Amino acid sequence: MKELTTFLCLALLAIASNAGAQQWDATGHVALLQRNKAELTEFDHWYSVAAGDGTVGRYWTPHFKTEFEIGTAAEGTIDGEASVPVPGRSYPYYRYRQHKLRETTGGATVMYQFFDNRWVHPFVGGGIEVARERHLADSLPAETVRVSTAVPTLRLPAVQAIDTVTYNARPVVTGGLKLYVTPHSFLRTEVRTSLGSDRPLALRWRGGIGFDF
């Protein structure tokens, strides 16, 4: 943590010392976040919510920039199941409960912007983001249920409630288009993907308005 703090301080000092000669841009977005929670369910893995975020970017050359962003999303819900093995049956008994999830993100991305004209600029990029996720779910009580004539009763254990906050760093890739409507203002549309070791974790489809300064 001490090394990270030192690095950030040096980076900010370097930015501040050259601020007069730099070109920056800033964008505000509205977005649709689609979040993959395959660890909670075997069935419908995704939930979708509205989101919003803002970015600030610094151009090092006409084509290359670094960008920092922060974003938040509305609370999403997904139905997850807890499975209980049933003696003599090949498939389990499922108990369902609703999970409530909400995340905020912050990250840094390296971007490459194509073309030299002043109107249309496709771009691609990659970087890393840190996601803070709040996860809530109600408890399930212990109970006895009737499954079938072969298994007249099945004892279901209690399932504890969930109220956790977790942090996760994950790589991101992005691609989109900037369309200038004046020499210093533009529309921006983009698809941003957060990646896990075995699957996409989140997709953001976003559009916004930005300014050069």
C-alpha positions as CSV (number, residue, x, y, z in Angstrom):
1,M,0.0,0.0,0.0
2,K,2.9,2.4,0.8
3,E,4.4,1.8,-2.6
4,L,1.1,2.4,-4.4
5,T,0.6,5.7,-2.5
6,T,4.1,6.8,-3.5
7,F,3.5,6.0,-7.1
8,L,0.2,7.9,-7.2
9,C,1.8,10.9,-5.6
10,L,4.6,11.0,-8.1
11,A,2.1,10.5,-11.0
12,L,0.0,13.5,-9.8
13,L,3.1,15.7,-9.4
14,A,4.2,14.8,-12.9
15,I,0.7,15.7,-14.3
16,A,0.6,18.9,-12.3
17,S,4.1,20.1,-13.5
18,N,3.1,19.8,-17.2
19,A,-0.6,20.8,-16.9
20,G,-0.2,23.9,-19.1
21,A,1.0,21.9,-22.1
22,Q,-1.5,19.1,-21.9
23,Q,-4.7,18.3,-23.7
24,W,-7.4,16.8,-21.6
25,D,-11.0,15.5,-22.2
26,A,-13.8,14.7,-19.8
27,T,-17.0,12.7,-20.5
28,G,-20.2,11.9,-18.6
29,H,-22.0,8.7,-19.5
30,V,-25.3,6.9,-18.9
31,A,-25.0,3.2,-19.3
32,L,-26.6,-0.2,-19.2
33,L,-24.7,-2.6,-16.9
34,Q,-25.0,-6.3,-17.5
35,R,-23.4,-8.3,-14.7
36,N,-22.6,-12.0,-14.7
37,K,-23.1,-13.7,-11.3
38,A,-22.7,-17.4,-12.4
39,E,-21.4,-18.2,-8.9
40,L,-24.9,-17.6,-7.5
41,T,-27.0,-19.7,-9.9
42,E,-26.9,-22.5,-12.4
43,F,-29.5,-20.9,-14.6
44,D,-29.9,-17.1,-15.5
45,H,-26.5,-15.8,-14.8
46,W,-27.0,-12.1,-15.7
47,Y,-28.8,-9.1,-14.3
48,S,-29.2,-5.7,-16.0
49,V,-29.4,-2.2,-14.3
50,A,-28.9,1.4,-15.2
51,A,-25.5,2.9,-14.5
52,G,-23.6,6.2,-14.8
53,D,-19.9,7.2,-14.8
54,G,-17.5,9.9,-15.6
55,T,-14.1,9.9,-17.2
56,V,-11.1,12.2,-17.4
57,G,-8.4,11.6,-20.0
58,R,-5.0,13.0,-20.7
59,Y,-3.6,12.9,-24.3
60,W,0.1,12.3,-24.5
61,T,0.0,12.3,-28.4
62,P,-2.8,12.9,-30.8
63,H,-3.6,9.2,-30.7
64,F,-2.5,8.0,-27.3
65,K,-4.0,8.8,-23.9
66,T,-4.5,7.5,-20.4
67,E,-8.0,7.8,-18.8
68,F,-9.3,7.6,-15.3
69,E,-12.9,6.9,-14.5
70,I,-15.4,6.3,-11.6
71,G,-18.9,4.9,-11.9
72,T,-21.8,3.5,-10.0
73,A,-24.8,1.4,-10.8
74,A,-28.3,0.9,-9.5
75,E,-29.2,-2.2,-7.3
76,G,-29.6,-5.3,-9.3
77,T,-31.4,-8.6,-8.3
78,I,-30.8,-12.2,-9.3
79,D,-32.6,-15.3,-8.1
80,G,-30.0,-17.8,-6.7
81,E,-30.5,-21.3,-5.5
82,A,-29.1,-23.5,-2.7
83,S,-29.2,-27.2,-3.6
84,V,-29.7,-30.1,-1.2
85,P,-28.9,-33.6,-2.3
86,V,-31.9,-36.0,-2.3
87,P,-31.1,-39.7,-1.4
88,G,-31.9,-42.0,-4.3
89,R,-32.4,-39.2,-6.8
90,S,-29.9,-37.9,-9.5
91,Y,-30.9,-34.3,-9.1
92,P,-31.1,-32.1,-6.0
93,Y,-33.8,-30.2,-4.3
94,Y,-33.5,-26.4,-4.9
95,R,-34.3,-23.6,-2.5
96,Y,-34.4,-20.1,-4.0
97,R,-33.8,-16.7,-2.6
98,Q,-33.3,-13.3,-4.1
99,H,-29.8,-11.7,-4.0
100,K,-29.5,-7.9,-4.2
101,L,-26.2,-6.5,-5.6
102,R,-24.8,-3.1,-6.2
103,E,-21.4,-2.1,-7.4
104,T,-19.2,1.0,-7.8
105,T,-16.1,1.0,-9.8
106,G,-12.9,3.0,-10.4
107,G,-10.2,2.4,-12.9
108,A,-7.5,3.4,-15.3
109,T,-7.3,2.6,-19.0
110,V,-4.7,3.1,-21.8
111,M,-6.4,4.2,-25.0
112,Y,-5.5,4.4,-28.6
113,Q,-7.5,6.7,-30.9
114,F,-7.5,6.3,-34.6
115,F,-7.6,8.8,-37.5
116,D,-6.3,12.4,-37.7
117,N,-9.4,14.3,-38.7
118,R,-11.5,16.4,-36.3
119,W,-14.8,14.6,-36.6
120,V,-14.8,10.8,-36.2
121,H,-12.4,8.9,-34.0
122,P,-12.8,5.2,-33.2
123,F,-10.8,4.0,-30.2
124,V,-9.7,0.9,-28.3
125,G,-8.2,0.4,-24.9
126,G,-7.3,-1.8,-22.0
127,G,-6.7,-1.4,-18.3
128,I,-7.8,-2.4,-14.9
129,E,-10.7,-1.5,-12.6
130,V,-11.5,-2.0,-8.9
131,A,-15.1,-2.9,-8.2
132,R,-16.7,-2.5,-4.8
133,E,-19.8,-4.8,-4.5
134,R,-22.5,-4.8,-1.8
135,H,-24.3,-8.2,-1.6
136,L,-27.5,-8.7,0.4
137,A,-29.7,-11.8,0.7
138,D,-32.2,-13.0,3.3
139,S,-31.7,-16.1,5.4
140,L,-33.6,-19.3,4.8
141,P,-34.9,-21.2,7.9
142,A,-34.4,-24.9,8.5
143,E,-37.5,-26.9,7.4
144,T,-38.7,-30.3,6.5
145,V,-40.4,-30.8,3.1
146,R,-42.0,-33.7,1.3
147,V,-40.2,-34.6,-1.9
148,S,-41.8,-37.8,-3.3
149,T,-43.3,-41.1,-2.2
150,A,-39.8,-42.6,-2.3
151,V,-38.4,-39.8,-0.1
152,P,-41.4,-38.7,2.0
153,T,-39.4,-36.1,4.0
154,L,-36.2,-34.2,3.4
155,R,-34.6,-32.1,6.1
156,L,-33.4,-28.7,4.7
157,P,-30.7,-26.9,6.8
158,A,-30.8,-23.2,7.6
159,V,-29.0,-20.9,5.2
160,Q,-27.5,-17.8,6.7
161,A,-28.3,-14.3,5.5
162,I,-25.7,-12.4,3.4
163,D,-24.6,-8.8,4.1
164,T,-21.1,-8.4,2.7
165,V,-18.9,-5.8,0.9
166,T,-16.1,-7.1,-1.4
167,Y,-13.4,-5.6,-3.5
168,N,-12.2,-7.1,-6.7
169,A,-9.5,-5.9,-9.2
170,R,-10.2,-7.0,-12.8
171,P,-8.9,-6.3,-16.3
172,V,-11.0,-4.4,-18.8
173,V,-11.1,-4.0,-22.5
174,T,-13.0,-1.3,-24.3
175,G,-13.9,0.0,-27.8
176,G,-16.0,2.8,-29.2
177,L,-16.4,6.0,-31.2
178,K,-16.0,9.7,-30.5
179,L,-18.0,11.9,-32.9
180,Y,-17.2,15.6,-32.7
181,V,-20.2,18.0,-33.0
182,T,-18.0,21.2,-32.4
183,P,-14.2,21.6,-32.3
184,H,-14.2,20.9,-28.6
185,S,-17.3,18.9,-27.8
186,F,-18.2,15.3,-28.8
187,L,-20.6,12.4,-28.5
188,R,-19.1,9.2,-27.3
189,T,-20.5,5.6,-27.5
190,E,-18.6,2.6,-26.1
191,V,-18.8,-1.0,-25.0
192,R,-16.6,-1.9,-22.0
193,T,-16.0,-5.4,-20.8
194,S,-14.6,-6.6,-17.5
195,L,-13.0,-10.0,-17.6
196,G,-12.6,-12.9,-15.1
197,S,-10.4,-15.9,-15.4
198,D,-13.1,-18.0,-17.1
199,R,-15.8,-15.6,-18.3
200,P,-16.8,-12.0,-18.9
201,L,-17.9,-10.5,-15.6
202,A,-19.6,-7.3,-16.7
203,L,-20.6,-5.5,-19.9
204,R,-21.3,-1.7,-20.0
205,W,-23.0,-0.3,-23.0
206,R,-22.7,3.4,-22.6
207,G,-23.1,6.8,-24.3
208,G,-22.4,10.3,-23.3
209,I,-21.3,13.8,-24.0
210,G,-17.7,15.1,-23.5
211,F,-15.5,18.1,-23.9
212,D,-11.8,18.8,-24.8
213,F,-9.9,21.3,-22.7
